């Protein structure tokens, strides 16, 4: 098999036969990620661009998660509709499209790599969808006056706005689904694995700082100035992320399977789920991730409503409380990254799940005003960091490099499958308890508790496959006997 020459980023190694290059390799540390090789300076440049892209992305994505629940509530949408639009739509597009897109990306080859071309295409589309959300009332009003008034004059403007929002939200979820996953796959392909946990800690810190700045300066104005916020943040993100894509280079990959050997779309869909579920350690990780994600993601929109409608916290104070929680997370990321490297991400995740349970119970019983909510937010930030950073580091370490896009996307596919039902059920649950938003913490505590057992099975399987020093990622049966000759992963 002919393997393309190594592609380098910033620093290129001289030929190995050179005596001078041997001295350089001894005196100067070189970091590798597949065929990519970095000096310390090249690694710093790579990290700066990736972190800048994450800063812009986090700032941009905050609009959707924080703005949509409040906006829908002000339009008199039901709790069930809020849950569906903020979570279930995302789950549906992930299940329908991500299996084939992940395999497509794993097998895609171009002069720009196998991940960055996807980012180039979907980033402007994602920005366009969210900017249109900000202008939805104006677009819906124009459509109602010039078109719908002549066809169905009895339809209310609120119905038109909600229908348009549903369409735009589905579009946003689809494009953002591709963007988020391709970005995560890119990290696995270009960041040296030996530095992954520490890089992810900085990655999370930058994202947390970005979130805190948004919550402090932008969130209080997101309702009153929705058009300006959506447009301004969207343009900033588009420019920033495109610059990152231009400066981050992918390496060379092993040739993909021959076209004639690749299955069709439907068969590929079936193979995807069979392979993802065929190995116990991955299957248990998916189950634990589903439960923990439902505990946090399904609860997210209703914690915002708990603050505003139950605790009567103003938008300005709410933004500041969330910002302080983000700041506490930023402080915890570096030591948590060190813990993940020293004691393994799996151990950190197990302890973090216990902390999440205690935090949800404590919030339910102890939070009655802005001050108590701030205190609980600061405390719960620590296990939240442990789960977020630890679970991401786990994906980089336990999934096989050859099919990383496929197995990594499995977390989203199975998690979002549960979110489709989970977001509907939590909306029904909120209606059942007559919008007693405090009960959302009971929901979270129960689901976090259920996730501990399958995560323990993941830990046991990890030990069986080699543990911290000799772990070998198992491959599906169809690929165990395939031996690739080429550059190391």
ZANUKOL-562639 format. One record per residue (C-alpha): residue number from 1; z, y negated, x negated. Coordinates in nm, 3 decimals, padded with zeros to 5 digits. Example, Ala and Ser with C-alpha at 12.3 -4.5 7.8 and 13.67 -1.06 7.14 Angstrom:
// residues 2
<site 1; <00.780; 00.450; -01.230>>
<site 2; <00.714; 00.106; -01.367>>
// end
This chain:
// residues 489
<site 1; <00.000; 00.000; 00.000>>
<site 2; <-00.098; -00.339; -00.135>>
<site 3; <00.183; -00.590; -00.108>>
<site 4; <00.104; -00.964; -00.120>>
<site 5; <00.258; -01.154; -00.408>>
<site 6; <00.600; -01.307; -00.356>>
<site 7; <00.614; -01.649; -00.198>>
<site 8; <00.873; -01.882; -00.342>>
<site 9; <01.053; -02.185; -00.212>>
<site 10; <01.118; -02.471; -00.455>>
<site 11; <01.183; -02.243; -00.749>>
<site 12; <00.946; -01.970; -00.870>>
<site 13; <01.045; -01.703; -01.118>>
<site 14; <00.826; -01.655; -01.427>>
<site 15; <00.676; -01.309; -01.486>>
<site 16; <00.940; -01.045; -01.546>>
<site 17; <00.778; -00.938; -01.873>>
<site 18; <00.852; -01.275; -02.032>>
<site 19; <01.145; -01.275; -02.275>>
<site 20; <01.208; -01.639; -02.188>>
<site 21; <01.228; -01.559; -01.817>>
<site 22; <01.481; -01.284; -01.891>>
<site 23; <01.706; -01.540; -02.057>>
<site 24; <01.661; -01.774; -01.761>>
<site 25; <01.759; -01.501; -01.517>>
<site 26; <02.072; -01.435; -01.716>>
<site 27; <02.169; -01.800; -01.747>>
<site 28; <02.057; -01.916; -01.403>>
<site 29; <02.159; -01.746; -01.079>>
<site 30; <01.868; -01.656; -00.853>>
<site 31; <01.919; -01.584; -00.482>>
<site 32; <01.677; -01.363; -00.290>>
<site 33; <01.584; -01.322; 00.074>>
<site 34; <01.305; -01.068; 00.097>>
<site 35; <01.025; -01.197; -00.129>>
<site 36; <01.174; -01.547; -00.132>>
<site 37; <01.364; -01.643; -00.446>>
<site 38; <01.578; -01.954; -00.485>>
<site 39; <01.751; -02.134; -00.765>>
<site 40; <02.068; -02.318; -00.668>>
<site 41; <01.869; -02.639; -00.621>>
<site 42; <01.613; -02.465; -00.401>>
<site 43; <01.892; -02.307; -00.196>>
<site 44; <02.055; -02.647; -00.138>>
<site 45; <01.722; -02.794; -00.021>>
<site 46; <01.669; -02.500; 00.215>>
<site 47; <02.019; -02.534; 00.361>>
<site 48; <01.982; -02.909; 00.411>>
<site 49; <01.662; -02.870; 00.611>>
<site 50; <01.798; -02.582; 00.822>>
<site 51; <02.121; -02.773; 00.889>>
<site 52; <01.928; -03.087; 00.983>>
<site 53; <01.722; -02.884; 01.230>>
<site 54; <02.040; -02.741; 01.380>>
<site 55; <02.196; -03.088; 01.411>>
<site 56; <01.896; -03.215; 01.609>>
<site 57; <01.870; -02.897; 01.817>>
<site 58; <02.239; -02.897; 01.918>>
<site 59; <02.228; -03.266; 02.008>>
<site 60; <01.923; -03.201; 02.225>>
<site 61; <02.052; -02.888; 02.398>>
<site 62; <02.381; -03.053; 02.499>>
<site 63; <02.195; -03.254; 02.764>>
<site 64; <02.102; -02.950; 02.969>>
<site 65; <02.438; -02.773; 02.959>>
<site 66; <02.646; -03.083; 03.034>>
<site 67; <02.411; -03.280; 03.259>>
<site 68; <02.265; -03.026; 03.503>>
<site 69; <02.593; -02.907; 03.670>>
<site 70; <02.704; -03.264; 03.743>>
<site 71; <02.357; -03.371; 03.852>>
<site 72; <02.321; -03.077; 04.092>>
<site 73; <02.668; -03.134; 04.234>>
<site 74; <02.584; -03.497; 04.306>>
<site 75; <02.274; -03.373; 04.492>>
<site 76; <02.508; -03.160; 04.710>>
<site 77; <02.388; -02.829; 04.568>>
<site 78; <02.608; -02.528; 04.640>>
<site 79; <02.819; -02.364; 04.371>>
<site 80; <02.591; -02.057; 04.390>>
<site 81; <02.281; -02.269; 04.324>>
<site 82; <02.456; -02.436; 04.029>>
<site 83; <02.535; -02.094; 03.882>>
<site 84; <02.180; -01.969; 03.935>>
<site 85; <02.008; -02.275; 03.787>>
<site 86; <02.236; -02.305; 03.485>>
<site 87; <02.243; -01.935; 03.397>>
<site 88; <02.051; -01.689; 03.611>>
<site 89; <01.711; -01.850; 03.554>>
<site 90; <01.768; -01.824; 03.180>>
<site 91; <01.860; -01.459; 03.215>>
<site 92; <01.552; -01.377; 03.418>>
<site 93; <01.302; -01.525; 03.172>>
<site 94; <01.480; -01.355; 02.881>>
<site 95; <01.456; -01.014; 03.045>>
<site 96; <01.094; -01.054; 03.151>>
<site 97; <00.947; -01.203; 02.834>>
<site 98; <01.176; -01.166; 02.532>>
<site 99; <01.125; -00.791; 02.466>>
<site 100; <00.752; -00.833; 02.402>>
<site 101; <00.785; -01.173; 02.234>>
<site 102; <01.041; -01.037; 01.985>>
<site 103; <00.818; -00.742; 01.892>>
<site 104; <00.518; -00.975; 01.876>>
<site 105; <00.704; -01.199; 01.631>>
<site 106; <00.823; -00.903; 01.418>>
<site 107; <00.461; -00.788; 01.379>>
<site 108; <00.296; -01.132; 01.358>>
<site 109; <00.151; -01.243; 01.025>>
<site 110; <00.003; -01.581; 00.934>>
<site 111; <-00.009; -01.812; 00.636>>
<site 112; <00.293; -01.996; 00.785>>
<site 113; <00.494; -01.677; 00.838>>
<site 114; <00.597; -01.483; 01.148>>
<site 115; <00.857; -01.722; 01.300>>
<site 116; <00.755; -02.082; 01.228>>
<site 117; <00.423; -02.065; 01.422>>
<site 118; <00.623; -01.988; 01.737>>
<site 119; <00.849; -02.289; 01.671>>
<site 120; <00.549; -02.518; 01.625>>
<site 121; <00.416; -02.421; 01.968>>
<site 122; <00.728; -02.411; 02.187>>
<site 123; <00.927; -02.708; 02.050>>
<site 124; <00.710; -02.983; 02.209>>
<site 125; <00.688; -02.782; 02.532>>
<site 126; <01.068; -02.749; 02.548>>
<site 127; <01.113; -03.121; 02.491>>
<site 128; <00.855; -03.201; 02.758>>
<site 129; <01.032; -02.985; 03.016>>
<site 130; <01.371; -03.147; 02.957>>
<site 131; <01.234; -03.501; 02.957>>
<site 132; <01.070; -03.422; 03.291>>
<site 133; <01.412; -03.310; 03.422>>
<site 134; <01.543; -03.657; 03.341>>
<site 135; <01.262; -03.814; 03.545>>
<site 136; <01.275; -03.557; 03.829>>
<site 137; <01.383; -03.801; 04.106>>
<site 138; <01.102; -04.042; 04.021>>
<site 139; <00.844; -03.762; 03.998>>
<site 140; <00.967; -03.608; 04.324>>
<site 141; <00.963; -03.946; 04.503>>
<site 142; <00.604; -04.014; 04.396>>
<site 143; <00.500; -03.665; 04.504>>
<site 144; <00.677; -03.705; 04.839>>
<site 145; <00.520; -04.045; 04.914>>
<site 146; <00.164; -03.972; 04.805>>
<site 147; <00.119; -03.603; 04.889>>
<site 148; <00.400; -03.425; 05.073>>
<site 149; <00.447; -03.699; 05.333>>
<site 150; <00.101; -03.618; 05.468>>
<site 151; <00.151; -03.242; 05.459>>
<site 152; <00.518; -03.185; 05.551>>
<site 153; <00.688; -03.511; 05.650>>
<site 154; <01.002; -03.331; 05.772>>
<site 155; <01.096; -03.213; 05.420>>
<site 156; <01.382; -03.425; 05.280>>
<site 157; <01.358; -03.595; 04.943>>
<site 158; <01.666; -03.400; 04.825>>
<site 159; <01.484; -03.073; 04.893>>
<site 160; <01.183; -03.197; 04.699>>
<site 161; <01.401; -03.297; 04.402>>
<site 162; <01.585; -02.963; 04.398>>
<site 163; <01.256; -02.771; 04.419>>
<site 164; <01.109; -02.972; 04.132>>
<site 165; <01.426; -02.924; 03.930>>
<site 166; <01.407; -02.548; 03.983>>
<site 167; <01.050; -02.546; 03.852>>
<site 168; <01.136; -02.760; 03.549>>
<site 169; <01.451; -02.562; 03.475>>
<site 170; <01.256; -02.234; 03.473>>
<site 171; <01.001; -02.389; 03.236>>
<site 172; <01.276; -02.521; 03.010>>
<site 173; <01.451; -02.184; 03.000>>
<site 174; <01.130; -02.004; 02.904>>
<site 175; <01.032; -02.236; 02.620>>
<site 176; <01.389; -02.273; 02.499>>
<site 177; <01.434; -01.896; 02.502>>
<site 178; <01.146; -01.854; 02.257>>
<site 179; <01.267; -02.147; 02.045>>
<site 180; <01.631; -02.036; 02.014>>
<site 181; <01.545; -01.677; 01.927>>
<site 182; <01.265; -01.758; 01.681>>
<site 183; <01.499; -02.002; 01.507>>
<site 184; <01.768; -01.734; 01.476>>
<site 185; <01.515; -01.481; 01.344>>
<site 186; <01.398; -01.740; 01.091>>
<site 187; <01.751; -01.770; 00.951>>
<site 188; <01.766; -01.395; 00.892>>
<site 189; <01.431; -01.404; 00.709>>
<site 190; <01.491; -01.702; 00.477>>
<site 191; <01.868; -01.714; 00.406>>
<site 192; <02.004; -01.476; 00.136>>
<site 193; <02.217; -01.214; 00.309>>
<site 194; <02.495; -01.241; 00.049>>
<site 195; <02.554; -01.602; 00.158>>
<site 196; <02.491; -01.555; 00.529>>
<site 197; <02.847; -01.585; 00.664>>
<site 198; <02.921; -01.895; 00.458>>
<site 199; <02.589; -02.050; 00.558>>
<site 200; <02.659; -01.975; 00.924>>
<site 201; <02.997; -02.147; 00.893>>
<site 202; <02.822; -02.464; 00.770>>
<site 203; <02.558; -02.409; 01.037>>
<site 204; <02.830; -02.407; 01.302>>
<site 205; <03.007; -02.707; 01.152>>
<site 206; <02.693; -02.917; 01.167>>
<site 207; <02.626; -02.802; 01.522>>
<site 208; <02.983; -02.883; 01.618>>
<site 209; <02.964; -03.230; 01.465>>
<site 210; <02.637; -03.288; 01.651>>
<site 211; <02.801; -03.174; 01.975>>
<site 212; <03.102; -03.399; 01.916>>
<site 213; <02.882; -03.703; 01.855>>
<site 214; <02.689; -03.633; 02.172>>
<site 215; <03.005; -03.591; 02.378>>
<site 216; <03.165; -03.904; 02.236>>
<site 217; <02.872; -04.147; 02.247>>
<site 218; <02.612; -04.008; 02.489>>
<site 219; <02.782; -03.786; 02.748>>
<site 220; <02.963; -04.072; 02.930>>
<site 221; <02.623; -04.231; 03.000>>
<site 222; <02.419; -03.921; 03.083>>
<site 223; <02.439; -03.972; 03.461>>
<site 224; <02.399; -04.350; 03.470>>
<site 225; <02.116; -04.354; 03.212>>
<site 226; <01.961; -04.009; 03.252>>
<site 227; <01.601; -04.124; 03.186>>
<site 228; <01.683; -04.310; 02.866>>
<site 229; <01.908; -04.030; 02.738>>
<site 230; <01.657; -03.750; 02.805>>
<site 231; <01.364; -03.941; 02.659>>
<site 232; <01.544; -04.079; 02.354>>
<site 233; <01.715; -03.756; 02.255>>
<site 234; <01.398; -03.555; 02.325>>
<site 235; <01.184; -03.768; 02.091>>
<site 236; <01.453; -03.759; 01.819>>
<site 237; <01.472; -03.382; 01.841>>
<site 238; <01.096; -03.330; 01.841>>
<site 239; <01.042; -03.531; 01.524>>
<site 240; <01.344; -03.382; 01.343>>
<site 241; <01.267; -03.020; 01.424>>
<site 242; <00.899; -03.049; 01.336>>
<site 243; <00.996; -03.189; 00.994>>
<site 244; <01.224; -02.890; 00.938>>
<site 245; <00.945; -02.646; 01.028>>
<site 246; <00.714; -02.817; 00.781>>
<site 247; <00.955; -02.795; 00.486>>
<site 248; <01.105; -02.446; 00.536>>
<site 249; <00.878; -02.173; 00.399>>
<site 250; <00.877; -01.807; 00.492>>
<site 251; <00.811; -01.529; 00.245>>
<site 252; <00.566; -01.238; 00.257>>
<site 253; <00.624; -00.943; 00.488>>
<site 254; <00.513; -00.583; 00.490>>
<site 255; <00.185; -00.534; 00.677>>
<site 256; <00.235; -00.481; 01.054>>
<site 257; <00.130; -00.158; 01.226>>
<site 258; <-00.248; -00.125; 01.268>>
<site 259; <-00.374; -00.278; 01.591>>
<site 260; <-00.493; 00.057; 01.722>>
<site 261; <-00.143; 00.201; 01.673>>
<site 262; <00.036; -00.069; 01.871>>
<site 263; <00.138; 00.016; 02.230>>
<site 264; <00.033; -00.190; 02.530>>
<site 265; <00.258; -00.444; 02.697>>
<site 266; <00.417; -00.207; 02.949>>
<site 267; <00.466; 00.075; 02.700>>
<site 268; <00.603; -00.171; 02.447>>
<site 269; <00.851; -00.289; 02.709>>
<site 270; <00.973; 00.068; 02.764>>
<site 271; <00.994; 00.140; 02.390>>
<site 272; <01.199; -00.177; 02.342>>
<site 273; <01.477; -00.071; 02.578>>
<site 274; <01.473; 00.292; 02.467>>
<site 275; <01.513; 00.196; 02.101>>
<site 276; <01.778; -00.070; 02.167>>
<site 277; <01.992; 00.175; 02.364>>
<site 278; <01.935; 00.489; 02.158>>
<site 279; <02.190; 00.413; 01.885>>
<site 280; <02.560; 00.400; 01.987>>
<site 281; <02.671; 00.120; 01.753>>
<site 282; <02.405; -00.117; 01.890>>
<site 283; <02.453; -00.005; 02.248>>
<site 284; <02.828; -00.074; 02.237>>
<site 285; <02.769; -00.411; 02.074>>
<site 286; <02.535; -00.504; 02.359>>
<site 287; <02.797; -00.406; 02.616>>
<site 288; <03.073; -00.604; 02.446>>
<site 289; <02.846; -00.904; 02.401>>
<site 290; <02.743; -00.894; 02.768>>
<site 291; <03.104; -00.901; 02.888>>
<site 292; <03.216; -01.172; 02.646>>
<site 293; <02.913; -01.389; 02.718>>
<site 294; <02.972; -01.364; 03.093>>
<site 295; <03.333; -01.462; 03.033>>
<site 296; <03.230; -01.779; 02.851>>
<site 297; <02.881; -01.875; 02.967>>
<site 298; <02.933; -01.808; 03.337>>
<site 299; <03.252; -02.012; 03.328>>
<site 300; <03.101; -02.305; 03.137>>
<site 301; <02.955; -02.513; 03.424>>
<site 302; <03.271; -02.473; 03.632>>
<site 303; <03.506; -02.580; 03.353>>
<site 304; <03.326; -02.917; 03.364>>
<site 305; <03.386; -02.933; 03.739>>
<site 306; <03.750; -02.824; 03.686>>
<site 307; <03.800; -03.129; 03.466>>
<site 308; <03.633; -03.376; 03.699>>
<site 309; <03.730; -03.245; 04.045>>
<site 310; <04.064; -03.068; 03.983>>
<site 311; <04.220; -03.267; 03.699>>
<site 312; <04.047; -03.596; 03.797>>
<site 313; <03.947; -03.667; 03.437>>
<site 314; <03.690; -03.944; 03.405>>
<site 315; <03.352; -03.885; 03.241>>
<site 316; <03.455; -04.097; 02.944>>
<site 317; <03.784; -03.911; 02.888>>
<site 318; <03.618; -03.574; 02.949>>
<site 319; <03.362; -03.644; 02.680>>
<site 320; <03.635; -03.741; 02.435>>
<site 321; <03.841; -03.428; 02.510>>
<site 322; <03.537; -03.205; 02.454>>
<site 323; <03.459; -03.399; 02.137>>
<site 324; <03.810; -03.339; 01.998>>
<site 325; <03.768; -02.970; 02.076>>
<site 326; <03.441; -02.972; 01.883>>
<site 327; <03.614; -03.145; 01.592>>
<site 328; <03.885; -02.876; 01.589>>
<site 329; <03.614; -02.611; 01.581>>
<site 330; <03.445; -02.783; 01.286>>
<site 331; <03.769; -02.769; 01.087>>
<site 332; <03.810; -02.396; 01.163>>
<site 333; <03.458; -02.285; 01.068>>
<site 334; <03.492; -02.284; 00.688>>
<site 335; <03.811; -02.074; 00.673>>
<site 336; <03.671; -01.850; 00.946>>
<site 337; <03.355; -01.796; 00.740>>
<site 338; <03.572; -01.701; 00.444>>
<site 339; <03.763; -01.453; 00.664>>
<site 340; <03.435; -01.299; 00.782>>
<site 341; <03.323; -01.250; 00.420>>
<site 342; <03.656; -01.116; 00.297>>
<site 343; <03.773; -00.900; 00.588>>
<site 344; <03.440; -00.845; 00.774>>
<site 345; <03.308; -01.019; 01.082>>
<site 346; <03.391; -00.720; 01.301>>
<site 347; <03.765; -00.748; 01.239>>
<site 348; <03.752; -01.122; 01.302>>
<site 349; <03.569; -01.068; 01.632>>
<site 350; <03.826; -00.818; 01.761>>
<site 351; <04.112; -01.059; 01.694>>
<site 352; <03.914; -01.348; 01.841>>
<site 353; <03.869; -01.162; 02.171>>
<site 354; <04.245; -01.122; 02.200>>
<site 355; <04.285; -01.494; 02.130>>
<site 356; <04.028; -01.578; 02.400>>
<site 357; <04.227; -01.379; 02.657>>
<site 358; <04.551; -01.556; 02.570>>
<site 359; <04.375; -01.894; 02.571>>
<site 360; <04.229; -01.843; 02.920>>
<site 361; <04.566; -01.731; 03.059>>
<site 362; <04.742; -02.025; 02.895>>
<site 363; <04.492; -02.273; 03.036>>
<site 364; <04.532; -02.129; 03.386>>
<site 365; <04.910; -02.166; 03.387>>
<site 366; <04.976; -02.466; 03.164>>
<site 367; <04.696; -02.722; 03.212>>
<site 368; <04.769; -02.992; 03.470>>
<site 369; <04.639; -03.316; 03.319>>
<site 370; <04.426; -03.462; 03.043>>
<site 371; <04.692; -03.421; 02.773>>
<site 372; <04.766; -03.054; 02.843>>
<site 373; <04.394; -02.981; 02.868>>
<site 374; <04.338; -03.146; 02.530>>
<site 375; <04.615; -02.938; 02.370>>
<site 376; <04.477; -02.612; 02.512>>
<site 377; <04.125; -02.710; 02.409>>
<site 378; <04.237; -02.761; 02.049>>
<site 379; <04.422; -02.428; 02.038>>
<site 380; <04.151; -02.221; 02.207>>
<site 381; <03.894; -02.364; 01.966>>
<site 382; <04.021; -02.127; 01.694>>
<site 383; <03.947; -01.792; 01.868>>
<site 384; <03.631; -01.951; 02.007>>
<site 385; <03.514; -02.012; 01.652>>
<site 386; <03.610; -01.657; 01.555>>
<site 387; <03.399; -01.510; 01.833>>
<site 388; <03.101; -01.743; 01.793>>
<site 389; <03.073; -01.725; 01.414>>
<site 390; <03.182; -01.363; 01.384>>
<site 391; <02.941; -01.227; 01.645>>
<site 392; <02.649; -01.415; 01.490>>
<site 393; <02.738; -01.289; 01.143>>
<site 394; <02.758; -00.937; 01.287>>
<site 395; <02.399; -00.955; 01.409>>
<site 396; <02.278; -01.051; 01.062>>
<site 397; <02.470; -00.767; 00.899>>
<site 398; <02.445; -00.466; 01.135>>
<site 399; <02.087; -00.488; 01.266>>
<site 400; <01.799; -00.345; 01.055>>
<site 401; <01.575; -00.601; 00.880>>
<site 402; <01.254; -00.417; 00.977>>
<site 403; <01.322; -00.469; 01.349>>
<site 404; <01.564; -00.759; 01.340>>
<site 405; <01.379; -00.967; 01.599>>
<site 406; <01.382; -00.679; 01.844>>
<site 407; <01.750; -00.586; 01.813>>
<site 408; <01.869; -00.945; 01.783>>
<site 409; <01.679; -01.036; 02.098>>
<site 410; <01.848; -00.741; 02.267>>
<site 411; <02.171; -00.940; 02.274>>
<site 412; <01.997; -01.206; 02.480>>
<site 413; <01.805; -00.965; 02.699>>
<site 414; <02.105; -00.755; 02.798>>
<site 415; <02.339; -01.052; 02.805>>
<site 416; <02.105; -01.251; 03.027>>
<site 417; <02.054; -00.952; 03.252>>
<site 418; <02.425; -00.960; 03.323>>
<site 419; <02.421; -01.340; 03.352>>
<site 420; <02.170; -01.321; 03.639>>
<site 421; <02.425; -01.130; 03.841>>
<site 422; <02.729; -01.287; 03.675>>
<site 423; <02.633; -01.647; 03.749>>
<site 424; <02.564; -01.561; 04.110>>
<site 425; <02.894; -01.375; 04.141>>
<site 426; <03.097; -01.651; 03.980>>
<site 427; <02.938; -01.900; 04.219>>
<site 428; <03.031; -01.675; 04.511>>
<site 429; <03.379; -01.638; 04.363>>
<site 430; <03.419; -02.015; 04.349>>
<site 431; <03.307; -02.043; 04.711>>
<site 432; <03.550; -01.763; 04.806>>
<site 433; <03.845; -01.948; 04.650>>
<site 434; <03.729; -02.273; 04.817>>
<site 435; <03.623; -02.440; 04.490>>
<site 436; <03.960; -02.387; 04.323>>
<site 437; <03.805; -02.432; 03.980>>
<site 438; <04.129; -02.332; 03.805>>
<site 439; <04.047; -01.972; 03.898>>
<site 440; <03.756; -01.975; 03.654>>
<site 441; <04.008; -01.903; 03.377>>
<site 442; <04.122; -01.588; 03.559>>
<site 443; <03.755; -01.480; 03.558>>
<site 444; <03.727; -01.541; 03.183>>
<site 445; <04.049; -01.360; 03.090>>
<site 446; <03.948; -01.047; 03.284>>
<site 447; <03.603; -01.020; 03.126>>
<site 448; <03.725; -01.087; 02.772>>
<site 449; <03.979; -00.806; 02.819>>
<site 450; <03.705; -00.564; 02.928>>
<site 451; <03.499; -00.640; 02.616>>
<site 452; <03.763; -00.523; 02.367>>
<site 453; <03.709; -00.147; 02.408>>
<site 454; <03.330; -00.139; 02.341>>
<site 455; <03.381; -00.376; 02.047>>
<site 456; <03.635; -00.131; 01.903>>
<site 457; <03.369; 00.141; 01.932>>
<site 458; <03.131; -00.083; 01.737>>
<site 459; <03.394; -00.118; 01.464>>
<site 460; <03.439; 00.259; 01.449>>
<site 461; <03.061; 00.315; 01.430>>
<site 462; <03.032; 00.053; 01.155>>
<site 463; <03.288; 00.245; 00.949>>
<site 464; <03.101; 00.571; 01.007>>
<site 465; <02.775; 00.418; 00.878>>
<site 466; <02.928; 00.298; 00.550>>
<site 467; <03.168; 00.016; 00.633>>
<site 468; <03.192; -00.311; 00.443>>
<site 469; <03.044; -00.198; 00.111>>
<site 470; <02.797; 00.081; 00.191>>
<site 471; <02.672; 00.008; 00.542>>
<site 472; <02.319; 00.130; 00.618>>
<site 473; <02.173; 00.004; 00.945>>
<site 474; <02.053; 00.303; 01.151>>
<site 475; <01.697; 00.298; 01.280>>
<site 476; <01.561; 00.451; 01.601>>
<site 477; <01.450; 00.813; 01.572>>
<site 478; <01.080; 00.720; 01.572>>
<site 479; <01.126; 00.514; 01.253>>
<site 480; <01.379; 00.713; 01.050>>
<site 481; <01.117; 00.902; 00.852>>
<site 482; <00.898; 00.601; 00.776>>
<site 483; <00.942; 00.489; 00.417>>
<site 484; <00.804; 00.147; 00.325>>
<site 485; <00.714; 00.071; -00.032>>
<site 486; <00.739; -00.297; -00.108>>
<site 487; <00.969; -00.585; -00.190>>
<site 488; <01.334; -00.547; -00.096>>
<site 489; <01.455; -00.689; 00.237>>
// end
